[in-house]
């Protein structure tokens, strides 16, 4: 029973890896997932989150087998 996590762009560099996995019992929401993988360091502001390739907010519930992804805010010009 696990939740798979993916990090993109600068968040991948910050975390030092592209992927991770945690026990599904450790997190109830996307924000909880971040707290577990980042040792309770706050999620960077404007971080985009998705579950199974659908954008969601940090308060969205997670369940066993989900893939949670974190993306830095997109900028352009």
Chimera marker file (.cmm) of the C-alpha trace (Angstrom):
<marker_set name="trace">
<marker id="1" x="0.000" y="0.000" z="0.000" r="1" g="1" b="0" radius="0.5"/>
<marker id="2" x="1.756" y="3.112" z="-1.200" r="1" g="1" b="0" radius="0.5"/>
<marker id="3" x="1.436" y="6.539" z="-2.747" r="1" g="1" b="0" radius="0.5"/>
<marker id="4" x="3.865" y="7.330" z="-5.553" r="1" g="1" b="0" radius="0.5"/>
<marker id="5" x="5.248" y="10.855" z="-5.757" r="1" g="1" b="0" radius="0.5"/>
<marker id="6" x="6.848" y="12.695" z="-8.681" r="1" g="1" b="0" radius="0.5"/>
<marker id="7" x="8.719" y="15.994" z="-8.602" r="1" g="1" b="0" radius="0.5"/>
<marker id="8" x="9.209" y="18.269" z="-11.596" r="1" g="1" b="0" radius="0.5"/>
<marker id="9" x="11.626" y="21.028" z="-12.635" r="1" g="1" b="0" radius="0.5"/>
<marker id="10" x="13.147" y="22.988" z="-9.724" r="1" g="1" b="0" radius="0.5"/>
<marker id="11" x="11.277" y="20.863" z="-7.162" r="1" g="1" b="0" radius="0.5"/>
<marker id="12" x="13.082" y="17.798" z="-8.515" r="1" g="1" b="0" radius="0.5"/>
<marker id="13" x="16.371" y="19.611" z="-7.947" r="1" g="1" b="0" radius="0.5"/>
<marker id="14" x="15.303" y="20.746" z="-4.462" r="1" g="1" b="0" radius="0.5"/>
<marker id="15" x="14.277" y="17.224" z="-3.434" r="1" g="1" b="0" radius="0.5"/>
<marker id="16" x="17.332" y="15.629" z="-5.074" r="1" g="1" b="0" radius="0.5"/>
<marker id="17" x="15.249" y="13.010" z="-6.884" r="1" g="1" b="0" radius="0.5"/>
<marker id="18" x="12.526" y="12.681" z="-9.486" r="1" g="1" b="0" radius="0.5"/>
<marker id="19" x="10.360" y="10.112" z="-7.726" r="1" g="1" b="0" radius="0.5"/>
<marker id="20" x="9.516" y="8.851" z="-4.275" r="1" g="1" b="0" radius="0.5"/>
<marker id="21" x="7.055" y="6.561" z="-2.543" r="1" g="1" b="0" radius="0.5"/>
<marker id="22" x="5.476" y="6.606" z="0.910" r="1" g="1" b="0" radius="0.5"/>
<marker id="23" x="3.205" y="4.294" z="2.852" r="1" g="1" b="0" radius="0.5"/>
<marker id="24" x="-0.407" y="5.255" z="2.154" r="1" g="1" b="0" radius="0.5"/>
<marker id="25" x="-1.153" y="5.275" z="5.885" r="1" g="1" b="0" radius="0.5"/>
<marker id="26" x="1.155" y="8.248" z="6.446" r="1" g="1" b="0" radius="0.5"/>
<marker id="27" x="-0.918" y="10.838" z="4.556" r="1" g="1" b="0" radius="0.5"/>
<marker id="28" x="-4.564" y="11.778" z="4.170" r="1" g="1" b="0" radius="0.5"/>
<marker id="29" x="-4.123" y="14.816" z="1.887" r="1" g="1" b="0" radius="0.5"/>
<marker id="30" x="-1.708" y="16.120" z="-0.734" r="1" g="1" b="0" radius="0.5"/>
<marker id="31" x="-0.367" y="18.567" z="1.881" r="1" g="1" b="0" radius="0.5"/>
<marker id="32" x="0.285" y="15.608" z="4.211" r="1" g="1" b="0" radius="0.5"/>
<marker id="33" x="2.229" y="13.880" z="1.421" r="1" g="1" b="0" radius="0.5"/>
<marker id="34" x="4.419" y="16.968" z="1.032" r="1" g="1" b="0" radius="0.5"/>
<marker id="35" x="4.923" y="17.122" z="4.802" r="1" g="1" b="0" radius="0.5"/>
<marker id="36" x="6.131" y="13.522" z="4.893" r="1" g="1" b="0" radius="0.5"/>
<marker id="37" x="8.552" y="13.797" z="1.962" r="1" g="1" b="0" radius="0.5"/>
<marker id="38" x="9.837" y="17.257" z="2.956" r="1" g="1" b="0" radius="0.5"/>
<marker id="39" x="10.236" y="16.514" z="6.673" r="1" g="1" b="0" radius="0.5"/>
<marker id="40" x="7.466" y="18.952" z="7.606" r="1" g="1" b="0" radius="0.5"/>
<marker id="41" x="9.058" y="21.804" z="5.661" r="1" g="1" b="0" radius="0.5"/>
<marker id="42" x="6.297" y="23.996" z="4.254" r="1" g="1" b="0" radius="0.5"/>
<marker id="43" x="5.276" y="23.536" z="0.655" r="1" g="1" b="0" radius="0.5"/>
<marker id="44" x="6.626" y="26.394" z="-1.509" r="1" g="1" b="0" radius="0.5"/>
<marker id="45" x="3.938" y="28.954" z="-2.284" r="1" g="1" b="0" radius="0.5"/>
<marker id="46" x="2.068" y="28.496" z="-5.562" r="1" g="1" b="0" radius="0.5"/>
<marker id="47" x="3.186" y="24.872" z="-5.925" r="1" g="1" b="0" radius="0.5"/>
<marker id="48" x="0.916" y="23.051" z="-8.362" r="1" g="1" b="0" radius="0.5"/>
<marker id="49" x="-0.264" y="19.603" z="-7.272" r="1" g="1" b="0" radius="0.5"/>
<marker id="50" x="-1.901" y="16.748" z="-9.120" r="1" g="1" b="0" radius="0.5"/>
<marker id="51" x="-3.306" y="13.354" z="-8.312" r="1" g="1" b="0" radius="0.5"/>
<marker id="52" x="-3.323" y="10.827" z="-11.137" r="1" g="1" b="0" radius="0.5"/>
<marker id="53" x="-2.646" y="13.608" z="-13.684" r="1" g="1" b="0" radius="0.5"/>
<marker id="54" x="-5.491" y="15.895" z="-12.543" r="1" g="1" b="0" radius="0.5"/>
<marker id="55" x="-4.722" y="19.209" z="-10.865" r="1" g="1" b="0" radius="0.5"/>
<marker id="56" x="-5.972" y="19.398" z="-7.286" r="1" g="1" b="0" radius="0.5"/>
<marker id="57" x="-5.483" y="21.594" z="-4.242" r="1" g="1" b="0" radius="0.5"/>
<marker id="58" x="-3.255" y="20.633" z="-1.316" r="1" g="1" b="0" radius="0.5"/>
<marker id="59" x="-6.320" y="19.766" z="0.788" r="1" g="1" b="0" radius="0.5"/>
<marker id="60" x="-7.433" y="17.051" z="-1.660" r="1" g="1" b="0" radius="0.5"/>
<marker id="61" x="-7.610" y="13.530" z="-0.189" r="1" g="1" b="0" radius="0.5"/>
<marker id="62" x="-5.158" y="10.845" z="-1.297" r="1" g="1" b="0" radius="0.5"/>
<marker id="63" x="-5.551" y="7.082" z="-1.246" r="1" g="1" b="0" radius="0.5"/>
<marker id="64" x="-3.523" y="3.945" z="-1.769" r="1" g="1" b="0" radius="0.5"/>
<marker id="65" x="-2.208" y="3.647" z="-5.328" r="1" g="1" b="0" radius="0.5"/>
<marker id="66" x="-2.441" y="7.366" z="-6.160" r="1" g="1" b="0" radius="0.5"/>
<marker id="67" x="0.317" y="9.167" z="-8.010" r="1" g="1" b="0" radius="0.5"/>
<marker id="68" x="0.877" y="12.622" z="-6.530" r="1" g="1" b="0" radius="0.5"/>
<marker id="69" x="2.953" y="15.127" z="-8.497" r="1" g="1" b="0" radius="0.5"/>
<marker id="70" x="4.369" y="18.479" z="-7.469" r="1" g="1" b="0" radius="0.5"/>
<marker id="71" x="5.215" y="21.230" z="-9.968" r="1" g="1" b="0" radius="0.5"/>
<marker id="72" x="6.768" y="24.641" z="-9.346" r="1" g="1" b="0" radius="0.5"/>
<marker id="73" x="4.688" y="27.611" z="-10.487" r="1" g="1" b="0" radius="0.5"/>
<marker id="74" x="4.913" y="28.189" z="-14.232" r="1" g="1" b="0" radius="0.5"/>
<marker id="75" x="6.358" y="31.487" z="-15.358" r="1" g="1" b="0" radius="0.5"/>
<marker id="76" x="6.786" y="32.908" z="-18.768" r="1" g="1" b="0" radius="0.5"/>
<marker id="77" x="6.943" y="36.071" z="-20.674" r="1" g="1" b="0" radius="0.5"/>
<link id1="1" id2="2" r="1" g="1" b="0" radius="0.2"/>
<link id1="2" id2="3" r="1" g="1" b="0" radius="0.2"/>
<link id1="3" id2="4" r="1" g="1" b="0" radius="0.2"/>
<link id1="4" id2="5" r="1" g="1" b="0" radius="0.2"/>
<link id1="5" id2="6" r="1" g="1" b="0" radius="0.2"/>
<link id1="6" id2="7" r="1" g="1" b="0" radius="0.2"/>
<link id1="7" id2="8" r="1" g="1" b="0" radius="0.2"/>
<link id1="8" id2="9" r="1" g="1" b="0" radius="0.2"/>
<link id1="9" id2="10" r="1" g="1" b="0" radius="0.2"/>
<link id1="10" id2="11" r="1" g="1" b="0" radius="0.2"/>
<link id1="11" id2="12" r="1" g="1" b="0" radius="0.2"/>
<link id1="12" id2="13" r="1" g="1" b="0" radius="0.2"/>
<link id1="13" id2="14" r="1" g="1" b="0" radius="0.2"/>
<link id1="14" id2="15" r="1" g="1" b="0" radius="0.2"/>
<link id1="15" id2="16" r="1" g="1" b="0" radius="0.2"/>
<link id1="16" id2="17" r="1" g="1" b="0" radius="0.2"/>
<link id1="17" id2="18" r="1" g="1" b="0" radius="0.2"/>
<link id1="18" id2="19" r="1" g="1" b="0" radius="0.2"/>
<link id1="19" id2="20" r="1" g="1" b="0" radius="0.2"/>
<link id1="20" id2="21" r="1" g="1" b="0" radius="0.2"/>
<link id1="21" id2="22" r="1" g="1" b="0" radius="0.2"/>
<link id1="22" id2="23" r="1" g="1" b="0" radius="0.2"/>
<link id1="23" id2="24" r="1" g="1" b="0" radius="0.2"/>
<link id1="24" id2="25" r="1" g="1" b="0" radius="0.2"/>
<link id1="25" id2="26" r="1" g="1" b="0" radius="0.2"/>
<link id1="26" id2="27" r="1" g="1" b="0" radius="0.2"/>
<link id1="27" id2="28" r="1" g="1" b="0" radius="0.2"/>
<link id1="28" id2="29" r="1" g="1" b="0" radius="0.2"/>
<link id1="29" id2="30" r="1" g="1" b="0" radius="0.2"/>
<link id1="30" id2="31" r="1" g="1" b="0" radius="0.2"/>
<link id1="31" id2="32" r="1" g="1" b="0" radius="0.2"/>
<link id1="32" id2="33" r="1" g="1" b="0" radius="0.2"/>
<link id1="33" id2="34" r="1" g="1" b="0" radius="0.2"/>
<link id1="34" id2="35" r="1" g="1" b="0" radius="0.2"/>
<link id1="35" id2="36" r="1" g="1" b="0" radius="0.2"/>
<link id1="36" id2="37" r="1" g="1" b="0" radius="0.2"/>
<link id1="37" id2="38" r="1" g="1" b="0" radius="0.2"/>
<link id1="38" id2="39" r="1" g="1" b="0" radius="0.2"/>
<link id1="39" id2="40" r="1" g="1" b="0" radius="0.2"/>
<link id1="40" id2="41" r="1" g="1" b="0" radius="0.2"/>
<link id1="41" id2="42" r="1" g="1" b="0" radius="0.2"/>
<link id1="42" id2="43" r="1" g="1" b="0" radius="0.2"/>
<link id1="43" id2="44" r="1" g="1" b="0" radius="0.2"/>
<link id1="44" id2="45" r="1" g="1" b="0" radius="0.2"/>
<link id1="45" id2="46" r="1" g="1" b="0" radius="0.2"/>
<link id1="46" id2="47" r="1" g="1" b="0" radius="0.2"/>
<link id1="47" id2="48" r="1" g="1" b="0" radius="0.2"/>
<link id1="48" id2="49" r="1" g="1" b="0" radius="0.2"/>
<link id1="49" id2="50" r="1" g="1" b="0" radius="0.2"/>
<link id1="50" id2="51" r="1" g="1" b="0" radius="0.2"/>
<link id1="51" id2="52" r="1" g="1" b="0" radius="0.2"/>
<link id1="52" id2="53" r="1" g="1" b="0" radius="0.2"/>
<link id1="53" id2="54" r="1" g="1" b="0" radius="0.2"/>
<link id1="54" id2="55" r="1" g="1" b="0" radius="0.2"/>
<link id1="55" id2="56" r="1" g="1" b="0" radius="0.2"/>
<link id1="56" id2="57" r="1" g="1" b="0" radius="0.2"/>
<link id1="57" id2="58" r="1" g="1" b="0" radius="0.2"/>
<link id1="58" id2="59" r="1" g="1" b="0" radius="0.2"/>
<link id1="59" id2="60" r="1" g="1" b="0" radius="0.2"/>
<link id1="60" id2="61" r="1" g="1" b="0" radius="0.2"/>
<link id1="61" id2="62" r="1" g="1" b="0" radius="0.2"/>
<link id1="62" id2="63" r="1" g="1" b="0" radius="0.2"/>
<link id1="63" id2="64" r="1" g="1" b="0" radius="0.2"/>
<link id1="64" id2="65" r="1" g="1" b="0" radius="0.2"/>
<link id1="65" id2="66" r="1" g="1" b="0" radius="0.2"/>
<link id1="66" id2="67" r="1" g="1" b="0" radius="0.2"/>
<link id1="67" id2="68" r="1" g="1" b="0" radius="0.2"/>
<link id1="68" id2="69" r="1" g="1" b="0" radius="0.2"/>
<link id1="69" id2="70" r="1" g="1" b="0" radius="0.2"/>
<link id1="70" id2="71" r="1" g="1" b="0" radius="0.2"/>
<link id1="71" id2="72" r="1" g="1" b="0" radius="0.2"/>
<link id1="72" id2="73" r="1" g="1" b="0" radius="0.2"/>
<link id1="73" id2="74" r="1" g="1" b="0" radius="0.2"/>
<link id1="74" id2="75" r="1" g="1" b="0" radius="0.2"/>
<link id1="75" id2="76" r="1" g="1" b="0" radius="0.2"/>
<link id1="76" id2="77" r="1" g="1" b="0" radius="0.2"/>
</marker_set>
